[in-house]
Amino acid sequence: MNRFTTAQGGLDLVRFPENPRETLRAWDAADEYLLRHLDGAPGPDGSATEPVDLSGSVLVLGDRWGALATALAARTPQRPPVQVCDSYLAQQATLLNLRRNGLDADAVRQLSTQDAPPERVDVLLVRVPKSLALLEDQLHRLAPALHPGTVVLAAGMVAEIHTSTLKLFEQIIGTTRTSLAVRKARLIHCTPDPGLVRPADPWPHSYALPDGIGVLSGRTVVNHAGVFCAEHLDIGTRFFLQHLPAAPRSGGGGPLRIVDLGCGNGVVGTAAALTAPGAELTFVDESHQAVASARATYDANTGPDRTGTARFRVGDGMAGIEPGSVDLVLNNPPFHSYQASTDATAWRMFTGARQALRPGGELWVVGNRHLGYHVKLRRLFGGCQVVASDRKFVVLRAVRS
C-alpha cells in the first residue's frame, strides 16, 4: 500500500503523522502522471516526448505528502529541488519520506508559501491545490523567477482542474494547454511569456465583519490566499463567535491561557483576546497562510494597550504545548483532507487538547451536527455539554477532570 513505483525504482511513502491504520496513500494518479512525463514516457495518445532536463533549478509547488519532492531528490542529488508548501504536515511528511528512503533532510530545500521564492526557476512543477486563490497568489509570487525556457508543468485530478484554473495560468504565466486524461488525472503545460502584462495579486484580502457576532462586530479580518472562506465569514465560525465563553478564568495564579486550535484567520482567538484583555493567546494551525492571516487579523484589532500576549505557531495541533498548561481551547476542526472526508484530524485535535488542558480546563468545539463530535468528546473527557445548537451546527463544551 505504501510502495510508490517510479521509473527509477520504488519509494516507500506515508502521510504524516504516520498511522498504521491509515488507508489513504501519500500519492495519487496525478503524481504518477507528472513523474512519467518528466521521464519522457509516451503520452496517452502514444506520442513520444523528451525527458525534461532537471539539471537546473527545480521547484515543486503544493506537493501534498512529499511524493514529488522525494522522487526528485532521489534522482537529482547534485542539486536539491525546492519544495514550496503551505502545509506543515506536508513538510513533515516530506522529511519523514526522505528518511524512509535513505535520503538526508537537506536533499530537499523546503520553503513555505510565505517565504521569498528563488530568484530563478528552470522547472516549475505544480500540484494543483484545492484553493484557486492559493494557486493565484503563488503563481503571482513565482512568475518573476520564470524565464522563456522554464518548463512549467502542473498536475491534478480531472475534478480539480477547471476552466478557471487554466485561465489563471494564461493570465499570470503564459500560453496554456492541457493533456488528455489518464486514470482521471490531467497535466497542464504552460509556456512563460516574458512580455505578459499580469494583473495585480489581490492577496491578502481584508473585509469588515458583520454585526451580531459579539465583540468582533464590524471589525476587520485579514485573509491570505488559501484560508478557508477567505472572502466572507463562514457560518460555522459566525455561530461559534455568538456563543464563546463570556468570562473565562485562569485555574492558577498566572494569566489566563487560551489556544485557538486550527486558528484559520484568527477571528475566534482575536475575539477571545478582546474578551479577556490580560490573557495569553496561542494561535496554531498547520497552514502557513492561516497563521499569517491570524497574526494580521490580531494586529488589526488589538492595540498597543493590550496587556496580554499572543504567540503564533505553525505546527501539528497541540504538539509542543506543555501538558496541563492551558485553561481554554477553542476549536473548529476540519473534516476534509484534500478530497477525502476524515475525522482523524479532529480526533488528534481533541486528544491533544485534553493533554494540554489543566484539570478544570475547557475545550469548546463547533462543528456540523452530523459529525457527532459529542461521541468522541464523551470518550475522551467523560462527558460534554451542548452550549448551543441550530439546524446545522452545535457548540460543545468538555471539561478536563
VEXMARVO-216629 format. One line per 4 residues: number of its first residue (from 1); their letters; for each residue x, y, z of N, C-alpha, C. Coordinates in steps of 0.1 Angstrom, whole numbers. Example, Ala and Ser with C-alpha at 12.3 -4.5 7.8 and 13.67 -1.06 7.14 Angstrom:
<nodes>
1	as	132/-57/78/123/-45/78/132/-33/78  128/-22/71/137/-11/71/129/0/79
</nodes>
This chain:
<nodes>
1	mnrf	8/-12/0/0/0/0/9/13/0  20/12/7/29/24/8/40/25/-3  40/15/-12/51/15/-22/47/22/-35  54/33/-38/52/41/-49/62/38/-60
5	ttaq	58/32/-71/67/27/-81/70/38/-92  82/42/-94/86/51/-105/96/44/-114  99/52/-125/109/46/-135/122/44/-129  126/51/-118/139/50/-111/139/39/-100
9	ggld	127/34/-97/126/24/-87/114/27/-77  113/19/-67/102/21/-58/106/30/-46  96/37/-41/97/46/-29/87/42/-19  91/42/-6/82/39/5/77/52/10
13	lvrf	64/55/8/58/68/12/46/66/21  46/75/31/34/76/40/30/90/42  18/92/48/14/105/52/19/108/66  18/121/70/22/125/84/10/131/91
17	penp	8/128/104/16/118/112/13/104/108  23/96/108/22/82/104/12/74/113  3/67/106/-7/60/113/-9/46/107  -5/35/114/-5/22/108/-19/18/103
21	retl	-30/24/108/-43/21/104/-48/29/93  -40/39/89/-44/48/78/-44/41/64  -55/42/57/-56/36/44/-54/45/32  -53/58/35/-51/68/24/-36/68/20
25	rawd	-34/68/7/-20/68/2/-14/82/2  -1/83/1/6/95/1/9/101/-13  2/95/-23/3/100/-37/-9/96/-44  -11/101/-56/-23/97/-64/-19/97/-79
29	aade	-28/95/-88/-25/93/-102/-19/105/-108  -22/117/-103/-17/129/-108/-2/130/-106  3/126/-94/17/125/-91/24/115/-101  18/104/-103/24/94/-112/24/99/-126
33	yllr	14/106/-131/13/111/-144/25/121/-146  26/130/-137/36/141/-138/50/135/-139  53/125/-130/67/119/-130/69/111/-142  59/105/-148/61/97/-160/64/107/-172
37	hldg	58/118/-172/60/128/-182/75/134/-181  79/136/-169/93/141/-167/103/131/-172  100/118/-172/109/107/-176/108/106/-192  99/113/-198/97/111/-213/89/99/-217
41	apgp	80/94/-208/71/83/-212/61/88/-222  58/79/-231/48/82/-242/35/87/-235  29/97/-242/16/103/-237/5/93/-239  -7/97/-235/-19/88/-236/-23/85/-251
45	dgsa	-19/94/-260/-21/92/-274/-10/85/-281  0/80/-273/11/73/-279/22/82/-284  21/95/-284/31/104/-289/43/103/-280  55/104/-286/68/104/-279/71/118/-273
49	tepv	77/118/-262/81/131/-256/96/129/-251  103/140/-250/116/140/-245/116/142/-230  126/135/-223/127/137/-208/130/152/-205  124/157/-194/126/170/-190/140/172/-183
53	dlsg	148/182/-187/161/184/-181/159/189/-167  164/182/-158/162/185/-143/176/190/-137  185/194/-146/198/197/-140/199/212/-135  188/220/-138/188/233/-133/180/235/-120
57	svlv	175/246/-118/167/249/-106/153/244/-107  149/234/-99/136/227/-99/128/231/-87  116/236/-89/107/240/-78/94/232/-79  90/226/-67/78/219/-66/68/226/-58
61	lgdr	57/230/-63/47/238/-56/35/229/-52  32/229/-39/19/223/-35/20/207/-34  32/202/-32/34/188/-30/27/183/-18  18/174/-19/8/172/-8/14/164/4
65	wgal	21/153/1/27/145/11/42/142/8  48/150/-1/62/148/-4/66/138/-14  56/132/-21/59/122/-31/67/127/-42  64/139/-47/72/145/-58/86/149/-54
69	atal	86/156/-43/99/161/-38/109/149/-35  103/138/-29/112/127/-26/116/120/-38  108/118/-48/112/112/-61/122/120/-68  121/134/-68/131/142/-74/144/143/-67
73	aart	143/143/-54/155/143/-46/164/130/-48  157/119/-51/164/106/-53/171/107/-67  166/115/-76/172/114/-90/181/126/-92  181/137/-84/189/149/-86/197/152/-73
77	pqrp	205/143/-68/212/146/-55/222/158/-57  226/161/-69/236/171/-70/230/185/-69  217/187/-71/210/199/-69/196/197/-63  195/198/-50/182/195/-43/171/204/-49
81	pvqv	160/198/-51/148/205/-56/143/214/-44  136/225/-48/129/234/-38/115/230/-37  110/228/-25/96/225/-23/89/236/-16  79/242/-22/71/253/-16/58/247/-11
85	cdsy	55/248/2/43/242/7/36/252/17  23/252/17/15/259/27/14/250/39  14/237/38/11/227/48/23/223/56  23/225/69/33/220/78/33/204/78
89	laqq	21/198/77/20/184/77/27/178/64  25/185/53/31/181/41/47/182/42  51/193/48/66/194/50/71/183/59  64/180/70/69/169/78/68/156/71
93	atll	58/154/63/57/141/56/69/140/46  73/151/40/84/150/31/97/146/39  99/152/50/111/148/58/110/134/62  99/129/66/97/115/70/100/106/58
97	nlrr	94/109/47/96/101/35/111/101/30  117/112/31/132/112/28/139/102/36  137/103/49/144/93/58/140/79/55  127/76/52/123/63/49/130/57/37
101	ngld	135/66/28/141/62/16/156/65/15  162/66/27/176/67/28/182/80/23  174/91/24/179/104/19/179/114/31  189/123/31/190/133/41/180/144/40
105	adav	178/150/51/168/161/51/171/172/42  184/175/40/189/185/31/188/181/16  183/170/13/181/165/-1/169/173/-8  161/180/0/151/189/-4/152/202/3
109	rqls	151/214/-4/151/227/3/137/231/5  132/232/17/118/235/20/116/250/23  106/255/16/101/269/18/86/268/21  81/278/28/67/279/30/62/289/19
113	tqda	48/289/18/42/299/8/44/313/13  49/316/25/51/329/29/66/333/27  74/324/24/88/327/22/91/333/8  102/341/7/105/346/-6/110/334/-15
117	pper	104/334/-28/108/323/-37/122/325/-42  128/314/-49/141/316/-55/141/326/-66  152/332/-69/153/342/-80/151/337/-94  155/324/-95/154/318/-109/148/304/-107
121	vdvl	139/300/-116/133/287/-116/134/282/-131  140/270/-132/141/264/-146/130/254/-149  126/247/-138/115/238/-140/105/240/-128  93/244/-132/83/246/-121/72/235/-122
125	lvrv	71/227/-112/61/216/-111/51/220/-101  38/219/-105/27/224/-96/17/212/-94  14/209/-82/3/201/-78/-9/211/-76  -19/210/-85/-30/220/-84/-36/219/-71
129	pksl	-37/230/-63/-43/229/-50/-58/230/-50  -64/226/-39/-78/227/-38/-83/242/-39  -75/251/-34/-78/265/-34/-73/272/-46  -83/277/-54/-79/285/-66/-72/298/-62
133	alle	-76/304/-51/-69/316/-46/-55/314/-43  -52/302/-36/-38/299/-33/-30/298/-46  -35/291/-56/-28/290/-68/-25/303/-74  -35/312/-74/-34/325/-80/-23/333/-73
137	dqlh	-23/333/-60/-13/340/-52/1/335/-55  3/322/-55/16/316/-56/21/317/-71  13/317/-81/17/320/-94/22/334/-96  15/343/-89/20/357/-89/34/358/-83
141	rlap	36/351/-72/48/352/-64/60/346/-72  57/335/-80/67/328/-87/70/333/-101  61/340/-107/62/345/-121/75/352/-124  79/361/-115/92/369/-118/104/360/-118
145	alhp	104/348/-113/115/339/-113/116/330/-126  105/331/-134/105/323/-146/111/330/-158  116/322/-168/122/328/-180/116/321/-192  119/325/-204/112/319/-216/115/304/-217
149	gtvv	127/299/-211/130/285/-212/125/277/-201  118/283/-191/113/275/-179/102/265/-184  104/253/-179/93/243/-181/83/244/-170  71/247/-173/60/248/-163/50/237/-166
153	laag	49/228/-156/41/216/-157/33/215/-145  20/214/-146/11/212/-134/3/199/-136  -1/194/-125/-8/181/-125/-19/182/-115  -30/175/-118/-42/174/-109/-51/163/-113
157	mvae	-60/160/-105/-71/151/-109/-81/159/-117  -88/152/-126/-97/159/-135/-107/168/-127  -112/163/-116/-121/171/-108/-115/184/-102  -102/185/-102/-95/196/-96/-91/207/-106
161	ihts	-92/204/-119/-88/213/-129/-100/218/-137  -102/231/-136/-114/237/-142/-109/248/-152  -119/253/-160/-116/264/-169/-109/276/-161  -114/279/-149/-108/290/-141/-93/287/-138
165	tlkl	-90/274/-136/-76/270/-133/-67/274/-145  -71/270/-157/-64/272/-169/-63/287/-171  -73/295/-168/-73/309/-170/-63/316/-162  -61/311/-150/-50/317/-141/-36/315/-147
169	feqi	-34/303/-152/-21/301/-158/-19/310/-170  -29/311/-178/-29/320/-190/-26/335/-186  -33/339/-176/-32/353/-172/-19/357/-165  -13/347/-158/-2/350/-149/11/345/-155
173	igtt	11/334/-163/23/328/-168/24/329/-183  14/324/-190/15/324/-205/6/314/-211  9/311/-224/1/302/-232/-1/288/-225  -13/283/-224/-16/271/-216/-24/261/-224
177	rtsl	-20/248/-223/-28/238/-229/-29/226/-219  -38/217/-221/-39/205/-212/-37/193/-220  -34/182/-212/-32/169/-218/-45/161/-218  -45/150/-225/-56/140/-223/-55/135/-209
181	avrk	-67/130/-204/-67/124/-191/-62/110/-190  -55/106/-180/-51/93/-177/-54/89/-163  -62/79/-161/-67/75/-148/-72/87/-140  -80/95/-147/-87/106/-141/-77/117/-136
185	arli	-65/117/-142/-56/128/-139/-52/135/-152  -48/147/-151/-45/155/-163/-33/164/-160  -26/167/-171/-14/177/-170/-18/190/-176  -12/200/-171/-13/214/-177/1/218/-181
189	hctp	3/222/-194/15/227/-200/14/242/-202  24/249/-197/23/264/-198/37/269/-202  36/278/-212/49/284/-217/50/299/-212  60/302/-204/61/315/-198/63/326/-210
193	dpgl	56/337/-208/56/348/-217/62/360/-210  75/363/-213/81/375/-206/74/388/-209  67/389/-220/60/402/-223/46/403/-217  42/393/-210/28/393/-205/26/403/-194
197	vrpa	15/411/-196/11/421/-185/2/414/-176  7/411/-164/-1/404/-154/-10/413/-146  -22/409/-142/-30/416/-132/-23/417/-119  -27/426/-110/-21/426/-97/-26/415/-88
201	dpwp	-17/410/-79/-21/400/-70/-31/405/-60  -43/400/-59/-53/406/-50/-51/401/-35  -41/393/-32/-40/388/-18/-28/395/-11  -30/396/2/-41/393/11/-53/402/9
205	hsya	-64/397/14/-77/403/12/-83/407/26  -88/419/28/-94/423/40/-109/427/38  -117/425/49/-131/429/48/-136/432/62  -147/439/63/-153/442/76/-162/430/80
209	lpdg	-161/426/92/-170/416/97/-184/421/99  -194/412/99/-208/417/100/-211/420/115  -223/426/117/-228/429/130/-234/416/136  -236/416/149/-243/405/156/-235/393/159
213	igvl	-221/395/159/-212/384/162/-204/386/175  -209/395/183/-202/397/196/-191/408/194  -180/406/202/-170/417/203/-164/420/190  -164/412/180/-157/415/167/-167/421/157
217	sgrt	-179/424/161/-189/430/151/-183/443/145  -183/443/132/-178/455/124/-163/456/123  -156/447/129/-141/448/129/-135/442/116  -122/443/115/-115/439/102/-110/425/104
221	vvnh	-111/417/93/-104/404/92/-95/404/80  -84/398/81/-74/397/71/-72/383/67  -73/380/54/-71/366/49/-60/366/38  -51/357/40/-41/354/29/-48/343/21
225	agvf	-43/342/9/-49/332/-1/-48/318/4  -59/311/2/-60/297/6/-66/294/19  -69/304/27/-75/303/40/-90/300/38  -96/291/46/-110/287/45/-119/300/45
229	caeh	-128/301/35/-138/312/35/-131/325/35  -121/327/26/-113/339/26/-121/352/22  -132/350/15/-140/362/11/-151/367/20  -154/358/30/-165/362/39/-164/353/51
233	ldig	-171/356/62/-171/348/74/-180/336/72  -175/324/74/-183/312/73/-193/311/84  -204/304/81/-215/304/90/-212/296/103  -203/286/102/-199/279/114/-191/288/124
237	trff	-182/295/119/-174/305/127/-183/316/133  -193/320/124/-202/331/129/-210/325/141  -215/313/140/-222/307/151/-214/306/164  -201/302/162/-192/300/173/-190/313/180
241	lqhl	-187/324/172/-185/337/178/-197/342/186  -209/338/183/-220/342/190/-222/335/204  -214/324/206/-215/316/218/-202/313/225  -192/321/223/-180/319/230/-182/321/245
245	paap	-173/315/253/-174/317/268/-173/332/271  -182/337/280/-183/351/282/-172/356/291  -168/349/301/-158/354/311/-149/342/316  -141/336/307/-132/325/311/-122/329/322
249	rsgg	-119/320/330/-110/323/342/-98/314/342  -87/319/347/-75/311/348/-76/301/360  -71/289/359/-71/280/370/-60/281/380  -50/289/376/-38/291/385/-36/306/389
253	ggpl	-24/309/394/-21/322/398/-17/331/386  -14/326/375/-9/333/364/-20/338/355  -17/343/343/-27/348/334/-35/337/327  -46/340/323/-55/330/315/-48/326/302
257	rivd	-47/313/300/-40/308/288/-50/302/279  -51/307/267/-61/303/257/-54/299/244  -59/288/238/-53/284/225/-65/284/215  -62/291/203/-71/290/192/-65/279/183
261	lgcg	-71/267/184/-66/255/178/-72/253/164  -63/253/154/-68/253/140/-73/267/137  -65/277/139/-69/291/141/-75/297/128  -71/292/116/-76/298/104/-72/313/104
265	ngvv	-81/322/101/-77/336/100/-77/343/114  -79/335/124/-77/340/138/-88/348/144  -100/348/138/-111/356/143/-116/351/157  -115/338/159/-120/332/172/-110/336/183
269	gtaa	-97/334/181/-88/338/191/-87/353/193  -89/361/183/-89/375/184/-101/380/193  -112/373/191/-124/376/199/-122/373/213  -115/362/216/-112/358/230/-102/368/236
273	alta	-93/373/228/-83/383/233/-90/395/237  -100/400/230/-107/412/233/-116/410/245  -121/398/247/-130/395/258/-122/394/271  -110/388/270/-101/386/282/-88/394/279
277	pgae	-87/407/282/-76/415/278/-62/411/283  -62/404/295/-49/401/301/-45/387/297  -52/380/289/-49/366/286/-37/364/277  -31/352/278/-20/348/269/-27/339/258
281	ltfv	-26/344/245/-32/337/234/-22/329/226  -25/317/222/-17/310/212/-25/306/200  -21/311/189/-28/307/176/-20/297/169  -26/285/166/-18/275/160/-26/269/148
285	desh	-19/266/137/-26/260/126/-15/253/118  -18/243/110/-8/236/102/-6/244/88  -13/254/86/-12/262/74/-4/275/76  6/277/69/14/289/70/6/301/66
289	qava	-3/300/56/-12/311/52/-22/314/63  -27/304/70/-36/307/81/-30/314/92  -18/310/96/-11/317/107/-7/331/104  -3/333/91/-1/347/87/-13/355/87
293	sara	-25/349/84/-37/356/84/-41/359/99  -39/350/108/-43/352/122/-35/363/128  -22/363/125/-13/374/130/-18/388/125  -22/388/112/-26/401/106/-40/405/112
297	tyda	-49/396/114/-62/399/120/-61/403/134  -52/396/142/-50/400/156/-44/414/156  -34/417/148/-27/430/148/-37/441/144  -46/438/135/-56/448/131/-66/452/141
301	ntgp	-68/443/151/-79/445/161/-75/447/175  -62/446/178/-57/448/191/-46/459/191  -48/468/200/-39/480/201/-27/478/210  -18/488/211/-6/487/220/-10/486/235
305	drtg	-22/490/238/-26/490/252/-31/476/257  -31/466/248/-34/452/253/-24/447/263  -29/442/274/-20/437/285/-15/423/283  -22/415/275/-19/401/273/-8/399/262
309	tarf	-5/387/259/4/384/248/-2/374/238  4/373/227/-1/364/216/11/358/210  10/345/207/20/337/200/13/330/188  21/329/178/16/324/165/25/312/161
313	rvgd	19/300/160/27/288/157/21/280/145  30/276/136/27/267/126/31/253/131  22/244/132/25/231/137/14/221/136  16/210/142/6/199/142/-2/199/155
317	gmag	-12/207/155/-22/208/166/-15/213/179  -17/205/190/-12/209/203/2/204/206  8/198/196/22/193/198/31/204/201  39/202/212/48/212/216/43/222/227
321	iepg	30/221/230/24/228/241/25/220/254  30/226/265/32/219/277/19/213/283  20/200/286/8/194/292/3/201/304  -10/202/306/-16/208/318/-14/223/320
325	svdl	-10/230/309/-7/244/310/-18/253/304  -29/248/299/-38/256/292/-52/256/299  -58/268/299/-71/270/306/-83/267/296  -81/272/283/-92/271/274/-87/269/260
329	vlnn	-93/259/253/-90/256/239/-103/259/231  -102/267/221/-113/269/211/-109/263/198  -119/255/193/-116/247/181/-127/245/172  -125/248/159/-134/245/148/-127/236/138
333	ppfh	-127/222/141/-118/213/134/-123/211/119  -113/209/110/-116/205/97/-120/190/96  -128/187/86/-132/173/84/-129/168/70  -120/175/63/-116/170/50/-100/170/49
337	syqa	-95/161/42/-81/160/39/-80/160/24  -78/171/17/-80/172/3/-93/167/-1  -94/156/-9/-107/151/-14/-114/141/-5  -107/137/6/-112/127/14/-118/133/27
341	stda	-130/127/31/-136/131/44/-130/122/55  -126/128/66/-120/120/76/-121/127/90  -123/120/100/-123/126/114/-110/124/121  -99/120/114/-87/118/120/-81/131/126
345	tawr	-82/142/119/-76/154/123/-84/159/136  -97/158/136/-105/162/147/-101/154/160  -100/141/158/-96/132/169/-83/136/175  -73/139/166/-59/143/171/-60/156/178
349	mftg	-68/165/173/-70/178/180/-76/177/194  -87/169/195/-93/167/208/-84/160/218  -76/150/213/-67/143/222/-56/152/226  -51/160/217/-40/169/221/-45/180/230
353	arqa	-58/185/228/-63/195/237/-65/189/251  -70/177/253/-72/171/266/-58/171/273  -48/167/266/-35/166/273/-29/179/277  -32/190/269/-27/203/272/-35/210/283
357	lrpg	-47/207/285/-56/214/294/-52/210/309  -53/220/317/-51/217/332/-64/211/337  -64/205/349/-77/200/355/-86/211/356  -98/210/351/-108/221/351/-108/229/339
361	gelw	-98/227/331/-97/235/318/-107/230/308  -111/238/299/-122/235/290/-119/235/275  -124/226/268/-124/226/253/-137/230/248  -138/240/239/-150/244/233/-149/241/218
365	vvgn	-159/234/212/-158/229/198/-171/233/191  -169/238/179/-181/240/170/-179/230/158  -190/224/154/-190/215/142/-204/213/137  -204/207/125/-217/203/119/-223/192/128
369	rhlg	-236/193/130/-243/184/139/-241/169/135  -240/167/122/-240/153/117/-226/146/120  -216/154/123/-203/148/126/-202/140/139  -211/143/148/-211/135/160/-199/137/169
373	yhvk	-194/149/170/-182/151/179/-185/148/193  -198/149/198/-201/147/212/-197/133/216  -198/123/207/-194/109/210/-179/109/213  -171/115/205/-156/115/208/-153/122/220
377	lrrl	-159/134/223/-156/141/235/-160/134/247  -171/127/247/-175/119/259/-165/108/261  -160/102/251/-150/91/253/-137/97/259  -133/109/255/-121/115/259/-122/121/273
381	fggc	-133/129/275/-134/137/287/-144/131/297  -151/121/293/-161/115/302/-175/122/301  -176/132/293/-189/139/291/-187/152/284  -197/157/279/-197/171/273/-211/177/273
385	qvva	-211/190/272/-223/198/274/-226/205/260  -239/205/256/-243/213/244/-245/227/249  -237/236/244/-238/250/248/-248/257/239  -249/254/226/-258/260/217/-259/251/205
389	sdrk	-271/251/198/-272/244/186/-283/250/177  -282/248/164/-293/251/155/-294/239/145  -301/242/134/-303/231/125/-291/225/119  -280/232/118/-268/227/112/-256/226/121
393	fvvl	-254/235/131/-242/235/139/-245/232/154  -235/228/161/-236/226/175/-223/231/182  -224/238/193/-212/242/201/-212/233/213  -201/226/215/-199/217/226/-188/221/236
397	ravr	-190/218/249/-180/222/259/-177/209/267  -164/206/268/-159/195/275/-149/200/285  -149/194/298/-141/199/309/-131/188/312  -118/191/314/-108/182/318/-109/179/333
401	s	-111/166/336/-112/163/350/-99/162/357
</nodes>
